[in-house]
Protein backbone atom coordinates (compact mmCIF):
# COMPACT_ATOMS: atom_id res chain seq x y z
CA UNK A 1 0.00 0.00 0.00
CA UNK A 2 1.37 3.37 -0.98
CA UNK A 3 2.60 5.76 1.71
CA UNK A 4 0.18 8.46 0.54
CA UNK A 5 -2.79 6.18 1.01
CA UNK A 6 -1.56 5.10 4.45
CA UNK A 7 -1.33 8.75 5.44
CA UNK A 8 -4.83 9.33 4.08
CA UNK A 9 -6.22 6.45 6.13
CA UNK A 10 -4.51 7.76 9.27
CA UNK A 11 -5.99 11.20 8.68
CA UNK A 12 -9.41 9.68 8.07
CA UNK A 13 -9.15 7.64 11.28
CA UNK A 14 -8.19 10.75 13.22
CA UNK A 15 -11.20 12.66 11.89
CA UNK A 16 -13.47 9.73 12.65
CA UNK A 17 -12.20 9.44 16.23
CA UNK A 18 -12.84 13.13 16.74
CA UNK A 19 -16.56 12.70 15.94
CA UNK A 20 -17.03 9.06 16.91
CA UNK A 21 -19.90 9.88 19.22
CA UNK A 22 -22.00 10.82 16.17
CA UNK A 23 -21.25 7.66 14.18
CA UNK A 24 -23.69 4.78 13.79
CA UNK A 25 -22.75 1.54 15.59
CA UNK A 26 -20.68 -1.10 13.83
CA UNK A 27 -21.41 -4.79 14.20
CA UNK A 28 -19.87 -7.94 12.75
CA UNK A 29 -21.58 -10.49 10.51
CA UNK A 30 -19.86 -13.71 9.44
CA UNK A 31 -20.86 -15.05 6.03
CA UNK A 32 -19.25 -18.27 4.81
CA UNK A 33 -16.52 -17.90 7.47
CA UNK A 34 -15.58 -14.39 6.28
CA UNK A 35 -15.96 -11.29 8.44
CA UNK A 36 -18.12 -8.38 7.34
CA UNK A 37 -18.37 -5.13 9.26
CA UNK A 38 -21.78 -3.45 9.03
CA UNK A 39 -22.41 0.17 9.94
CA UNK A 40 -25.95 1.52 10.06
CA UNK A 41 -27.94 4.01 12.11
CA UNK A 42 -30.89 3.09 14.27
CA UNK A 43 -34.30 3.22 12.56
CA UNK A 44 -32.82 2.91 9.08
CA UNK A 45 -35.46 3.78 6.43
CA UNK A 46 -36.74 0.79 4.48
CA UNK A 47 -35.73 2.37 1.18
CA UNK A 48 -32.20 3.28 2.34
CA UNK A 49 -29.54 1.70 0.11
CA UNK A 50 -27.15 -1.09 0.89
CA UNK A 51 -23.65 0.29 0.32
CA UNK A 52 -20.92 -2.29 -0.33
CA UNK A 53 -17.47 -0.78 0.26
CA UNK A 54 -14.57 -2.94 -0.92
CA UNK A 55 -10.97 -2.52 0.16
CA UNK A 56 -7.91 -2.96 -2.03
CA UNK A 57 -5.15 -5.56 -1.95
CA UNK A 58 -3.61 -6.11 1.49
CA UNK A 59 -6.51 -4.32 3.20
CA UNK A 60 -9.35 -5.52 5.40
CA UNK A 61 -12.93 -4.77 6.39
CA UNK A 62 -11.69 -1.95 8.61
CA UNK A 63 -10.05 -0.06 5.73
CA UNK A 64 -13.12 1.80 4.42
CA UNK A 65 -15.87 1.18 6.97
CA UNK A 66 -16.18 4.86 7.94
CA UNK A 67 -15.86 6.29 4.44
CA UNK A 68 -19.62 6.72 3.92
CA UNK A 69 -19.91 8.71 7.15
CA UNK A 70 -16.89 10.79 6.18
CA UNK A 71 -18.62 11.76 2.92
CA UNK A 72 -21.69 13.03 4.86
CA UNK A 73 -24.15 11.13 2.68
CA UNK A 74 -27.71 10.06 3.62
CA UNK A 75 -28.25 7.08 5.95
CA UNK A 76 -27.46 3.65 4.54
CA UNK A 77 -26.58 0.14 5.59
CA UNK A 78 -22.83 0.09 4.90
CA UNK A 79 -21.15 -3.30 4.51
CA UNK A 80 -17.38 -3.75 4.45
CA UNK A 81 -16.26 -7.38 4.02
CA UNK A 82 -12.79 -8.86 4.30
CA UNK A 83 -11.47 -10.07 0.96
CA UNK A 84 -11.71 -13.82 0.41
CA UNK A 85 -7.98 -14.39 0.01
CA UNK A 86 -5.03 -13.72 2.30
CA UNK A 87 -2.34 -12.14 0.15
CA UNK A 88 1.37 -12.82 0.59
CA UNK A 89 1.10 -13.09 4.34
CA UNK A 90 -0.27 -9.56 4.74
CA UNK A 91 -3.88 -8.46 4.49
CA UNK A 92 -6.77 -9.63 2.36
CA UNK A 93 -7.54 -9.36 -1.32
CA UNK A 94 -10.17 -10.36 -3.85
CA UNK A 95 -8.00 -12.27 -6.32
CA UNK A 96 -4.46 -13.34 -7.18
CA UNK A 97 -2.92 -11.93 -10.37
CA UNK A 98 -6.22 -11.46 -12.23
CA UNK A 99 -7.19 -15.10 -11.66
CA UNK A 100 -10.53 -15.64 -13.39
CA UNK A 101 -11.62 -18.28 -10.86
CA UNK A 102 -10.73 -15.98 -7.92
CA UNK A 103 -12.67 -13.08 -9.43
CA UNK A 104 -15.74 -15.25 -10.07
CA UNK A 105 -15.54 -16.68 -6.56
CA UNK A 106 -15.33 -13.19 -5.04
CA UNK A 107 -18.10 -11.88 -7.29
CA UNK A 108 -20.44 -14.70 -6.32
CA UNK A 109 -19.62 -14.23 -2.63
CA UNK A 110 -20.42 -10.51 -2.84
CA UNK A 111 -23.70 -11.24 -4.63
CA UNK A 112 -24.54 -13.67 -1.83
CA UNK A 113 -23.65 -10.98 0.70
CA UNK A 114 -26.13 -8.60 -0.94
CA UNK A 115 -28.88 -11.20 -0.74
CA UNK A 116 -28.05 -11.83 2.90
CA UNK A 117 -27.87 -8.20 4.05
CA UNK A 118 -30.11 -6.29 1.66
CA UNK A 119 -32.13 -8.52 -0.67
CA UNK A 120 -34.77 -5.85 -1.32
CA UNK A 121 -32.61 -2.76 -1.02
CA UNK A 122 -31.08 -0.80 -3.88
CA UNK A 123 -27.31 -1.21 -3.87
CA UNK A 124 -24.28 1.02 -4.32
CA UNK A 125 -20.93 -0.66 -4.98
CA UNK A 126 -17.76 1.31 -4.33
CA UNK A 127 -14.18 0.17 -3.94
CA UNK A 128 -10.49 0.95 -4.12
CA UNK A 129 -8.00 -0.82 -6.42
CA UNK A 130 -8.93 -4.54 -6.32
CA UNK A 131 -12.10 -3.44 -4.55
CA UNK A 132 -12.84 -1.12 -7.47
CA UNK A 133 -12.44 -4.04 -9.88
CA UNK A 134 -14.90 -6.10 -7.86
CA UNK A 135 -17.31 -3.16 -7.56
CA UNK A 136 -17.56 -2.93 -11.34
CA UNK A 137 -17.77 -6.65 -12.00
CA UNK A 138 -20.14 -7.45 -9.14
CA UNK A 139 -22.29 -4.37 -9.65
CA UNK A 140 -22.88 -5.18 -13.30
CA UNK A 141 -23.89 -8.76 -12.42
CA UNK A 142 -26.15 -7.83 -9.49
CA UNK A 143 -29.87 -8.63 -9.83
CA UNK A 144 -30.84 -5.90 -7.34
CA UNK A 145 -31.43 -2.34 -8.47
CA UNK A 146 -27.91 -0.89 -8.65
CA UNK A 147 -28.01 2.82 -7.91
CA UNK A 148 -24.36 3.44 -8.71
CA UNK A 149 -20.91 1.90 -9.12
CA UNK A 150 -17.80 3.79 -8.00
CA UNK A 151 -14.32 2.67 -9.04
CA UNK A 152 -11.42 4.37 -7.24
CA UNK A 153 -8.04 3.53 -8.82
CA UNK A 154 -9.53 0.52 -10.58
CA UNK A 155 -9.73 -1.13 -14.00
CA UNK A 156 -11.46 -4.05 -15.75
CA UNK A 157 -9.26 -7.15 -16.09
CA UNK A 158 -10.03 -9.53 -18.97
CA UNK A 159 -13.17 -7.65 -20.09
CA UNK A 160 -14.16 -10.32 -22.62
CA UNK A 161 -14.62 -12.73 -19.70
CA UNK A 162 -15.65 -10.45 -16.85
CA UNK A 163 -18.17 -8.34 -18.78
CA UNK A 164 -20.31 -11.24 -20.01
CA UNK A 165 -23.99 -11.86 -19.14
CA UNK A 166 -24.42 -8.53 -17.39
CA UNK A 167 -27.64 -7.78 -15.50
CA UNK A 168 -27.38 -4.08 -14.68
CA UNK A 169 -29.22 -1.70 -17.05
CA UNK A 170 -27.03 0.30 -19.42
CA UNK A 171 -28.25 3.45 -17.65
CA UNK A 172 -26.53 2.43 -14.38
CA UNK A 173 -24.39 5.39 -13.21
CA UNK A 174 -20.68 4.52 -13.11
CA UNK A 175 -17.90 6.78 -11.83
CA UNK A 176 -14.22 5.99 -12.35
CA UNK A 177 -11.67 8.17 -10.55
CA UNK A 178 -7.97 7.63 -11.13
CA UNK A 179 -4.60 9.15 -10.31
CA UNK A 180 -2.65 10.58 -13.21
CA UNK A 181 0.58 9.26 -11.67
CA UNK A 182 -0.74 5.82 -10.65
CA UNK A 183 2.19 3.42 -11.00
CA UNK A 184 0.27 0.39 -9.64
CA UNK A 185 -2.64 0.48 -12.07
CA UNK A 186 -1.56 2.74 -14.96
CA UNK A 187 -4.15 5.20 -16.15
CA UNK A 188 -4.05 3.56 -19.60
CA UNK A 189 -5.36 0.33 -18.03
CA UNK A 190 -8.20 2.26 -16.39
CA UNK A 191 -9.06 3.90 -19.72
CA UNK A 192 -9.11 0.47 -21.36
CA UNK A 193 -11.75 -0.55 -18.83
CA UNK A 194 -13.70 2.62 -19.63
CA UNK A 195 -13.53 1.78 -23.34
CA UNK A 196 -14.85 -1.73 -22.77
CA UNK A 197 -17.68 -0.51 -20.56
CA UNK A 198 -18.69 1.89 -23.32
CA UNK A 199 -18.54 -0.96 -25.82
CA UNK A 200 -21.09 -2.76 -23.62
CA UNK A 201 -23.39 0.27 -23.82
CA UNK A 202 -22.61 1.83 -20.44
CA UNK A 203 -21.70 5.47 -19.93
CA UNK A 204 -18.96 5.69 -17.28
CA UNK A 205 -17.81 9.10 -16.07
CA UNK A 206 -13.99 9.12 -15.95
CA UNK A 207 -12.17 11.70 -13.83
CA UNK A 208 -8.44 12.05 -13.17
CA UNK A 209 -6.61 13.69 -10.30
CA UNK A 210 -3.04 14.74 -9.54
CA UNK A 211 -2.20 11.77 -7.35
CA UNK A 212 -0.83 8.24 -7.51
CA UNK A 213 -2.47 4.97 -6.48
CA UNK A 214 -4.37 6.61 -3.66
CA UNK A 215 -7.36 8.67 -2.69
CA UNK A 216 -7.24 12.42 -2.27
CA UNK A 217 -9.64 14.96 -0.88
CA UNK A 218 -10.34 16.13 -4.43
CA UNK A 219 -11.19 12.63 -5.66
CA UNK A 220 -13.37 12.01 -2.60
CA UNK A 221 -15.20 15.26 -3.22
CA UNK A 222 -15.90 14.03 -6.74
CA UNK A 223 -17.22 10.73 -5.39
CA UNK A 224 -19.45 12.55 -2.91
CA UNK A 225 -20.86 14.92 -5.53
CA UNK A 226 -21.55 12.00 -7.88
CA UNK A 227 -23.40 10.04 -5.17
CA UNK A 228 -25.35 13.08 -4.01
CA UNK A 229 -26.65 13.50 -7.56
CA UNK A 230 -27.48 9.79 -7.86
CA UNK A 231 -29.32 9.70 -4.53
CA UNK A 232 -31.26 12.88 -5.31
CA UNK A 233 -32.80 11.07 -8.29
CA UNK A 234 -33.79 8.03 -6.24
C-alpha positions in Angstrom: 0.0 0.0 0.0 1.4 3.4 -1.0 2.6 5.8 1.7 0.2 8.5 0.5 -2.8 6.2 1.0 -1.6 5.1 4.4 -1.3 8.7 5.4 -4.8 9.3 4.1 -6.2 6.4 6.1 -4.5 7.8 9.3 -6.0 11.2 8.7 -9.4 9.7 8.1 -9.2 7.6 11.3 -8.2 10.8 13.2 -11.2 12.7 11.9 -13.5 9.7 12.6 -12.2 9.4 16.2 -12.8 13.1 16.7 -16.6 12.7 15.9 -17.0 9.1 16.9 -19.9 9.9 19.2 -22.0 10.8 16.2 -21.2 7.7 14.2 -23.7 4.8 13.8 -22.7 1.5 15.6 -20.7 -1.1 13.8 -21.4 -4.8 14.2 -19.9 -7.9 12.7 -21.6 -10.5 10.5 -19.9 -13.7 9.4 -20.9 -15.0 6.0 -19.3 -18.3 4.8 -16.5 -17.9 7.5 -15.6 -14.4 6.3 -16.0 -11.3 8.4 -18.1 -8.4 7.3 -18.4 -5.1 9.3 -21.8 -3.5 9.0 -22.4 0.2 9.9 -25.9 1.5 10.1 -27.9 4.0 12.1 -30.9 3.1 14.3 -34.3 3.2 12.6 -32.8 2.9 9.1 -35.5 3.8 6.4 -36.7 0.8 4.5 -35.7 2.4 1.2 -32.2 3.3 2.3 -29.5 1.7 0.1 -27.2 -1.1 0.9 -23.7 0.3 0.3 -20.9 -2.3 -0.3 -17.5 -0.8 0.3 -14.6 -2.9 -0.9 -11.0 -2.5 0.2 -7.9 -3.0 -2.0 -5.2 -5.6 -1.9 -3.6 -6.1 1.5 -6.5 -4.3 3.2 -9.3 -5.5 5.4 -12.9 -4.8 6.4 -11.7 -1.9 8.6 -10.0 -0.1 5.7 -13.1 1.8 4.4 -15.9 1.2 7.0 -16.2 4.9 7.9 -15.9 6.3 4.4 -19.6 6.7 3.9 -19.9 8.7 7.2 -16.9 10.8 6.2 -18.6 11.8 2.9 -21.7 13.0 4.9 -24.1 11.1 2.7 -27.7 10.1 3.6 -28.2 7.1 5.9 -27.5 3.7 4.5 -26.6 0.1 5.6 -22.8 0.1 4.9 -21.2 -3.3 4.5 -17.4 -3.8 4.4 -16.3 -7.4 4.0 -12.8 -8.9 4.3 -11.5 -10.1 1.0 -11.7 -13.8 0.4 -8.0 -14.4 0.0 -5.0 -13.7 2.3 -2.3 -12.1 0.1 1.4 -12.8 0.6 1.1 -13.1 4.3 -0.3 -9.6 4.7 -3.9 -8.5 4.5 -6.8 -9.6 2.4 -7.5 -9.4 -1.3 -10.2 -10.4 -3.9 -8.0 -12.3 -6.3 -4.5 -13.3 -7.2 -2.9 -11.9 -10.4 -6.2 -11.5 -12.2 -7.2 -15.1 -11.7 -10.5 -15.6 -13.4 -11.6 -18.3 -10.9 -10.7 -16.0 -7.9 -12.7 -13.1 -9.4 -15.7 -15.3 -10.1 -15.5 -16.7 -6.6 -15.3 -13.2 -5.0 -18.1 -11.9 -7.3 -20.4 -14.7 -6.3 -19.6 -14.2 -2.6 -20.4 -10.5 -2.8 -23.7 -11.2 -4.6 -24.5 -13.7 -1.8 -23.7 -11.0 0.7 -26.1 -8.6 -0.9 -28.9 -11.2 -0.7 -28.0 -11.8 2.9 -27.9 -8.2 4.1 -30.1 -6.3 1.7 -32.1 -8.5 -0.7 -34.8 -5.8 -1.3 -32.6 -2.8 -1.0 -31.1 -0.8 -3.9 -27.3 -1.2 -3.9 -24.3 1.0 -4.3 -20.9 -0.7 -5.0 -17.8 1.3 -4.3 -14.2 0.2 -3.9 -10.5 1.0 -4.1 -8.0 -0.8 -6.4 -8.9 -4.5 -6.3 -12.1 -3.4 -4.6 -12.8 -1.1 -7.5 -12.4 -4.0 -9.9 -14.9 -6.1 -7.9 -17.3 -3.2 -7.6 -17.6 -2.9 -11.3 -17.8 -6.7 -12.0 -20.1 -7.5 -9.1 -22.3 -4.4 -9.7 -22.9 -5.2 -13.3 -23.9 -8.8 -12.4 -26.1 -7.8 -9.5 -29.9 -8.6 -9.8 -30.8 -5.9 -7.3 -31.4 -2.3 -8.5 -27.9 -0.9 -8.6 -28.0 2.8 -7.9 -24.4 3.4 -8.7 -20.9 1.9 -9.1 -17.8 3.8 -8.0 -14.3 2.7 -9.0 -11.4 4.4 -7.2 -8.0 3.5 -8.8 -9.5 0.5 -10.6 -9.7 -1.1 -14.0 -11.5 -4.0 -15.8 -9.3 -7.2 -16.1 -10.0 -9.5 -19.0 -13.2 -7.7 -20.1 -14.2 -10.3 -22.6 -14.6 -12.7 -19.7 -15.7 -10.5 -16.9 -18.2 -8.3 -18.8 -20.3 -11.2 -20.0 -24.0 -11.9 -19.1 -24.4 -8.5 -17.4 -27.6 -7.8 -15.5 -27.4 -4.1 -14.7 -29.2 -1.7 -17.1 -27.0 0.3 -19.4 -28.2 3.4 -17.6 -26.5 2.4 -14.4 -24.4 5.4 -13.2 -20.7 4.5 -13.1 -17.9 6.8 -11.8 -14.2 6.0 -12.3 -11.7 8.2 -10.5 -8.0 7.6 -11.1 -4.6 9.2 -10.3 -2.7 10.6 -13.2 0.6 9.3 -11.7 -0.7 5.8 -10.7 2.2 3.4 -11.0 0.3 0.4 -9.6 -2.6 0.5 -12.1 -1.6 2.7 -15.0 -4.2 5.2 -16.1 -4.0 3.6 -19.6 -5.4 0.3 -18.0 -8.2 2.3 -16.4 -9.1 3.9 -19.7 -9.1 0.5 -21.4 -11.7 -0.5 -18.8 -13.7 2.6 -19.6 -13.5 1.8 -23.3 -14.8 -1.7 -22.8 -17.7 -0.5 -20.6 -18.7 1.9 -23.3 -18.5 -1.0 -25.8 -21.1 -2.8 -23.6 -23.4 0.3 -23.8 -22.6 1.8 -20.4 -21.7 5.5 -19.9 -19.0 5.7 -17.3 -17.8 9.1 -16.1 -14.0 9.1 -15.9 -12.2 11.7 -13.8 -8.4 12.0 -13.2 -6.6 13.7 -10.3 -3.0 14.7 -9.5 -2.2 11.8 -7.4 -0.8 8.2 -7.5 -2.5 5.0 -6.5 -4.4 6.6 -3.7 -7.4 8.7 -2.7 -7.2 12.4 -2.3 -9.6 15.0 -0.9 -10.3 16.1 -4.4 -11.2 12.6 -5.7 -13.4 12.0 -2.6 -15.2 15.3 -3.2 -15.9 14.0 -6.7 -17.2 10.7 -5.4 -19.5 12.6 -2.9 -20.9 14.9 -5.5 -21.5 12.0 -7.9 -23.4 10.0 -5.2 -25.4 13.1 -4.0 -26.6 13.5 -7.6 -27.5 9.8 -7.9 -29.3 9.7 -4.5 -31.3 12.9 -5.3 -32.8 11.1 -8.3 -33.8 8.0 -6.2 
